[in-house]
Amino acid sequence: MKHVPEPFKIKTVEPIKMTTLEYREKAIREAGYNTFLLKSKDVFIDLLTDSGTSAMSDAQWAALQMGDEAYAGSRNFYELEETVRDVYGYKYFVPTHQGRAAEHIMSKLLIKPDDRVPGNMFFTTTRLHQELAGGTFVDVIVDEAHDTTSELPFKGNVDLAKMQRLVDEVGADRVPYVSYETCVNMAGGQPISIANLKELRAFCDKYNIKIMLDNTRTIENAYFIQKREPGYADKSVKEIVKEICSYTDGCTCSAKKDGLVNIGGFLAMNDEDFFVAAKGEVVIYEGLHTYGGMSGRDMAALAQGIRESVETDDYIRYRVEQTNYLGELLTEAGVPHVVPHGGHAIFLDARRFLPHIDQEQFPAQSLAAAIYVETGVRTMERGNVSSGRDPETGKNRQPALELVRLTIPRRVYTQSHMDFTAEGIIRLYKQRNKINGLKFVFEPKVLRFFQARFEELTTATTPQAHLSIE
Ligand code: F0G
C-alpha cells in the first residue's frame, strides 16, 4: 500500500493510554453508548473529529507568543484579515470563535421566515441555524452523494435540475442563497468540482441568488480538484482555493479544520452592506469585530496555520493521502465504506456493516460504540441520530446515509496508528453479528447526537422482530 510520508518530524509528544477490553466495556456503558460522552483519557486513538484537533507547528506555537491582546484593533486581527484576503480572496472579514457562530450571524442576516435554503447536503449546525432563522433547508446535492458505492469523482456537486425545480416551485425571491460546502462532510468528505461551481454561478446570476461557501474544508477540496479535474494538474492548491472562492459571494468557515488551529472561525464576504450588518451582529454575540471571540494569540496561530496549509502542496497531499491509506486498507479487507475516499475521514457504511440492525435501532451509533470497545479508537455516528427528527412529523429522519466517521486529525497520528485502526475494524467486521442495536434512554431536543444516551438491546433483532418488541 502506498503511503505518503509525514512531511514533519515530532518535537513534542503526548502519551495516550492503552486500555483493556473490560475497561472499555465499562467506559462505553457509563457514556450511554455515545462516543461524545467518553472521557478523552479513556481513548487510545481519537478519530471522533478533525475539528480543533490538529497539531500546531513550531511556527504556530511561536506565533502564540506574539499575541496582541488589545481589546480593540489587535495587530493579529490585521494579520489574519490580510491572510484571509490573500488565501481566500474575499474583500471583508469578520472573525468568530468557530464556524457555527459565523453560521448564526449569516443565517440571521440573510434568511427571512419561510425562505428555502438549498445546499449540497445538510450539516448539523448549518441546518439548525437556517431553521432558527425561519428557513427550510432543501437538499440539492447530486443523487449519487446518497449512494455509498457510487464512484463519481465529485459527489459533492449540486444538481442544477434540483435548483431549477426549487426556483420554479417557490420563486427565486424566496431563495436567499445556496449553501455550498466544499468536501461535503455528511456525504463522506466528497469534493465539488470547479465545473459545477461555474455552472451554479451562471444559474445564480440569472436568478440573483447568492452562493455562500461553507469554506471549512476548501483546501482539501482544492487538492482533489488538482488530482481529478481536467486542466488543474499544474495549478497549485493555493491557486485553486482562490479560484473556488472567486465564484462565491462569501463564506462561513470553521477554521478548526483546514486552518490547523484548535479554535477559530470567520465570516467573509464581498458585499459591503452585508459586512457592516455582520459587524453589528458580531459585537452582540461574539465580541468586538476585531477579535470576534478569539484571543489575539488565537488569531496569530490561525494566520500562520492558514499560510502553512497552502505554502506548498506537500502538507495537503500527505493529509488527504493519509486518509486514503486507511480507506485502502479497509477496501482490501472488504469492509463496506463510502467511496471514493473523502479528504478528512473514512466513513463506514453501517447499513452494510450491520444489515441485521434496523435503522430505528441506530446501527451507526451501535457500530461506533463497538469499535471503541474492540479497539480503543473513538469514532462518530453520522446517521439517524445525527440527522435528528423532522420538525413537522416528529419522526426520525432516517437518512439514506447511516455512517460511522473515522475522522483523521491533521498532523497528529502516524501510519502505524492507521494500521492499528484498520486491523481492529477488520477484526470487528469478522464478528459483526455479535453487535446489537440501541435504544434511547435520553434524547435531547436539539443536536441530540452530542448528549444522547442509549442502552443496548440485548439481542440483535431483524426489523420485523424489532417492531414486535415495541
Ligand atoms: N460546517 C462544516 C462543514 C463542519 O464540518 C462544521 C463542524 C461546521 C460547519 C461547524 O463549525 O464546529 O467550528 O462550529 N464540524 C465538526 C465536525 C464539528 O466534527 O465535523 P464549528
Boltz pocket constraint, residues with backbone or C-beta under 6 A from the ligand:
constraints:
  - pocket:
      binder: B
      contacts: [[A, 48], [A, 49], [A, 50], [A, 51], [A, 98], [A, 99], [A, 100], [A, 101], [A, 123], [A, 125], [A, 126], [A, 181], [A, 182], [A, 185], [A, 214], [A, 216], [A, 253], [A, 254], [A, 255], [A, 256], [A, 264], [A, 265]]
      max_distance: 6.0
